Amino acid sequence: MIYLLIFLIILAVISFLGLVLVFSFLLAILKGAPYIATDKKKIKSILNLANIKECHKAVDLGSGDGRLVIALANQGAEVHGYEINPFLVWYSRWRIKKAGLSDSAFVHKKNFWNVDMQPFDVIVVFGIGNIMEKLEAKLESEAKDSLRVVSNGFLFPSWDYTDKEGQIFLYKK
């Protein structure tokens, strides 16, 4: 009887955690773009186009599992990621700590629309088509003139990209 009770408690805990995980992903999809991991080849292109220097401050908008935050920090930049999915925020922070980058890589559980973009030298975004117009307007009004934006797969409606590798586009303000 005691084993049945233990089994039911474990099953309830696992079910609850599963629901929390599913809810987290659904919330992120409804409030923004779905989580899609960036593959290693695209990360290499992003890093090449971003041309990170140690003095740079970079941001990943919708940072997912933190792989780009970590990659950019490994190039020497101070990097901030913004992510609304609490599970991915936790997982990113764990990966950053494991990588030994806690002094230069940070992931915030916050919607990037509420963040001033002025401090950043490099912005990386894997946005979806319907946010690019609004993001372009935000960057026009907030970002510094020397800004470099690397977009994974999606174009800004009015800006012309200055370079590209496959479907990774570089914009300079």
N, C-alpha and C positions, 0 to 999 in steps of 0.2 A: 504494500500500500504506500509506503514512504517513497519507493522508487517511482511510482506513478505520480505522486505529488511533485517530486523533484523534476520529473520529465515535463509535467504540465507548466511548471514555473519557468523552466528553461525555454520551452516552446513559446510561452507568452512573451518573455523578454526578447527572444529572437524576432517574433512577429512585430513587436512594438518597434524595435530598431529598424526592421525592414520598412515599416510604414513611414518612419521618420526619414529614412533615406529616399524613398520614393517621393514623399512630399517635398523634400529639399530640391530634388531635380525638377519636379513639376513646377515649383515656385520659380525656379530660375528660368525655365522655358517660358512661362507665362509673363515674366517681368523683363525678359531680354532674350538673348540668344541661347540656344541649347549648348551644353558642353560637348565640344568636339576636340579631342586631343590633337595637337600639332605634331606631325611626324618629324623625324630627325633631319630629313633632307630640307624641309621647309624651315626648320629652326636654323640650319646652317645659312640658308639664304637670308633669313631675317637678320641674323647677326652680321652678315656681310653688308647688307644694305644699311643697317642701323649705324655701322661704323662707330661703335662705342669707344669712348675714351674714359680714363679713370676719373676725370673731372665731371663727367656727365651724370645727370639725374634722369632716370628713365621710368616709364610707367607702362604697365600692361593692363589694358582696359578689358575686364572680363578675364581674369587670370587663370581660371580653371584649376588645374592641379599644380600650378606653379612652375611647370617646366621651363617656360620662357623667362619668368622672374629669376630662376636659378641660372639659366644660361646667360642672361644679361649681367647678372651679378658676377658670374665667373669671368666676364670680360672686364670687370673693374668698376662698373657703375654702381651707384646707389639706386636700387630699384624698388618701386612700389607697385603692388598688384592690387586691383580692386575686383572683388568677387562677391556676389550676393548669396551664393549657395553655401550654407554653413558647413556642410560636410567637406566641400572642396577647400574652403578656407582652412579648416582644421588639418586636412591632408597636406595642403601646401605648406603650412607652418611646420608640420612634422618633417616634411622633405627638406625644407630650408635648414632646420636645426640639424638634421642628419648630415646635410652637406657642409655644415660648419659656416654658414653664411648669415647667421643671425644679426651680424653687425652691418650688413649691406643690403639684405633682401627682406622685404616686409610685405605681408599680405593683409589687407584690411577688409573686413566684412562691411562693405559699404557700396552703395550705388555710385558709380563714377560720374553720373550726371550731377551729383552734388559736390563734386571736387573741382577746385580751381586748377586749371591746367598750366597756369603761368610758370610754376617752378620747373617744369620739365623740359629737357633738351631733346629727348627722344620719346615718342609715343608709339606703342605697338598695339594694334587692334585687329581682332578677328571678328569683325562686326558682321552683321547681316545687312542686306541691301536697304532695308527700310530704316535703319538708324544712321546711315552715312550722311544724309543731307543735314539732319539735326546735329550730328557730330561735327560736320564741317563748319556750321554756323557757330557752334560752341568754341571750336579752335580758333576761328577767325577773330572772335571777340576776346578770348582769354590767353591764348598761347603767345609765347615770345616770337620775335621775328626770325630767330635762327632755328626754329623748330624743325625736326625731322620726324615724319610720320611714316611708319611702315605698316601697310595694310595687307593682311593675309586674305586674298581672294576677292575683295570687294573694292570698288572704285568710288571716289568722291564724285558727286555730280558736276561740280564746277571746276575743281582743281585738275591740273594736268600733272601726271606723275613724271618724275625726272629720271627714274631708272626702274627696272624691273628684272626679276629673275623668276621665270615661270609665271605663276599667278601671285607673286609677292611684289607689291608696288611700293616705291619710295616716293614720298612727297616732301618737298622743302617749302616752308612758308617764306 
